[in-house]
Amino acid sequence: SLPRAMSGALGTTGSAIIVTTLVLVSGFAGMMFSDYMAIFNMGLYICAALVLSLLANLLMMPAALALFVGKKQWSDRSPKG
């Protein structure tokens, strides 16, 4: 079923996505120790973008899959005639 497949996928790939994001954020957060404001701001904006993309990956993608793939699976099962 779709919910079981999504929870299995998030269980296996979710931790990899979280660890990768944490590693990238910690790397780019080092830019925020710069005295040069352009470098500081770039590090800040990249970290914010990474965190927002993590939230989108973990929250919005399963919902979008359930919405679009779920509709397709439901329409494939409807009787034709």
Buried (B, 14 or more C-beta within 10 A) or exposed (E): EEEEEBEEEBEEEBEEBEEEBEEBBEEBBEBBEEEEEEBBEBBBEBBEEBBEEBEEBBEEBBEEBEEEEEEEEEEEEEEEE
